């Protein structure tokens, strides 16, 4: 199975137009490709009603079950937006940047699992760690913290922070090295079946080169997923 995820982040999307642009092509996609759209909280309901043939994911969730947590949304409330919610991203670098620790990422994941929502775990090093040759310890620290309590994500996305939103994806050598670190860790944990994805400036131009890498089962796409036609061009190349 291959996975292609659209992370719309906080962008405003004309959902009907996106659907029209995307739907014109969707018969051309392979059967073994699961396409997952992750809109903001408000658009979850409309997306799940309109995209009957796509999976739906949220972008974040509270680490708490319920209570006095102003501005937060629980896993149970996500399901109120749509009971078709299948996935939720945790540990995205843009959320970690706001203060989510490895501990919080794991707590969020546990809330999701308790509500039968599949976590998509994002990990990835920053430019400084890469430059200092500390990528392996950075990634292993994120992984060890996550798996400490027996939490298990459905998918893991390697998203190097230095390649997000810049229009140029990480090179094959760097992606391969990182995937090898993650694969080795998963093998040691006997969890090598967890599919690995890449995210960071994926586009219709570079998707084939990226997906040629072994270990890779899919991609997580930000900017190039905002336009239905462009996202369909990516999906067609799987
Ligand atoms: P871009 O594709 O815009 O670089 O974003 C990647 C990302 O953060 C997906 O979660």
Boltz pocket constraint, residues with backbone or C-beta under 6 A from the ligand:
constraints:
  - pocket:
      binder: B
      contacts: [[A, 7], [A, 92], [A, 159], [A, 163], [A, 164], [A, 165], [A, 166], [A, 167], [A, 199], [A, 200], [A, 201], [A, 202], [A, 220], [A, 221], [A, 222], [A, 223], [A, 224]]
      max_distance: 6.0
